[in-house]
C-alpha cells in the first residue's frame, strides 16, 4: 500500500509527482502517478537507490541536473545528463513526462533530459521504446520487484537489434517470450495493429529504431505494463470509470512461451499434444515427449550436402529465433536458396522482407528454436526447411499416394454418377414405351358411328351422368 509524503509537488492537470513510501517499509521513492488514481504509479526515479531516512529533497543542482537529496544532503539520484544549461527548469507534462529544459525554450529540442528516455515498468502514449542508434540510448521496460517494491525486478522487455529487430522479454539472461522478427510489415509472431484506443508506430532507420503508440484521443486512455510476474498487459480506462480494465495480454497461450517445444520443434496450439517435431526430425528423448516434456527438442541425422537435397515449405509460422544466422537484404529468394545449398550447415531460409513481392534473405544455421504455427493471417510467414534427398523422396511418394487417392476417389464418384444416370434414363425410356403401347391398343370411334349407336344421343339411351358428362347405352 503506497502513501504520499508531505512536501512540494509538481502538479499538472492529469499527473502528479511526489515522494512515495509503502507500508512495512521505510524506503522513499520519487514517483509519478495519475492524479485521479494515486495507486497507479507509472514512473519511479530512484528505483535502485531509495531514501532510507524520513527526509527527501527534489531540486536542481548548481550544475543544472535534477537531483534527489536525503536528510544529510547526499545525492541519492541524479538525472546526470551530458548536456547542461545555464538556466534550467524541471517540468512535469500532462503526458507524464518529467523534463529538464532550458528556461527560455519549451520546445522538445531544448530538453536536456526527460523521464521518457528512462522508463520504469510502464509505457505511456508518445513514449518511445527502443534505440537511439546515434547515441546508443536503449529504452526498455523493467518490472517491479514486487507489487509493493518498485525496485528493478526480474523481467526486462525491450527490442533486440541483432540482425532484424524483435521484442524480447527476459528474466535475467533467459528469454521468456519474443514477438518474432520484423519483416517489413509486422513482427512475424505479433501484429502491430491500431485499436479504438491507440495507433502504434514502428520506426526503423539509420538514426532510430523504436516502437511508440499515440492516443486516439476521445474518452479512453491506455497504458502498457510489464508486471512483476512477467506478464505484458495493456490497460484501458474509459471516461467516467473508476477502474482500469485489462484490454489485452500479450502472452495468450503456451505457444508464446519461448522455445516451448524445444529445438527443431513446432508449437501448434490447436493440436493435441501441442508440440510436434519438424518434418524429418524425431524426439531427442522419446520418454520425455511421452510425458509431455518437450524441452529436449528434436534431432535428426546431420545433413552432409549430398546431391538431391532440397527444401520443404512450412507455412504460417513465427520464424525461428536469430541464434546462428546470415542476413542479406539485397538478394532474391531464389538466390537465397542457392546460398543455403552452398553451406552444409544451413538448415533453413526465408524472405527477410515480405513487403510487395518480397525480398532479402535470412538463413539459419544449426537448431531452429521457438517456431509456432498460426491459424490466422496477421502474424504468419513462410520458411523453407532443408531436407535430405531421402526425406524428399518419401515426401514425394506421400504426395503421389495422396494424389492417386484423390484421383481414384473423384473417378469413382464420376463413374458411379454416370451409371446412376444411365439407370434412371433407361427406366424413363421403358416407361415411355409402355405408355405408347397402351395408347395404341385403345379403340377409336368417329362421331357418325357414336350417333348411330345412341340414336343421335337420344335421352332414351342415356343411362346416367358423371363428372365427364352423360353416359349412353349402345343400341
Secondary structure, 3 states (H helix, E strand, C coil): CEEECCCCCEECCCEEEEEEEECCCCCEEEEEEECCCCCCEEEECCCCCCECCCCEEEEECCCCCEEEEECCCCEEEECCCCCCCCCEEEEECCCCCEEEEECCCCCHHHEEEEHHHCCCCEECCCCCEEEECCCCEEECEEEEEECCEEEEEEEEEEEECCCCCEEEEEECCEEEEECCCECCCCECCECCCCCCCEEEEEEECCCEEEEEEEECCCCEEEEEEECCCCCEEEEEEECCCCCCEEEEECCCCHHHCCCCCCCCEEECCCCCCCEEECCCCEECCHHHHHCCCCCCCEECCCCCCCCCCEEEEEEEEECCCCCCEEEECCCCHHHHHHHHHHCCCEEEEECCECCCCCECEEEEECCCCCEEECCCCCCCEEEEEEECHHHHHHHHHHHHHHHHHHHHHHHHHHHHHHHHHHHHHHHHHHHHHHHHHHHHHCCCCCHHHHHHHCCCCCHHHEEEEECCEEEECCC
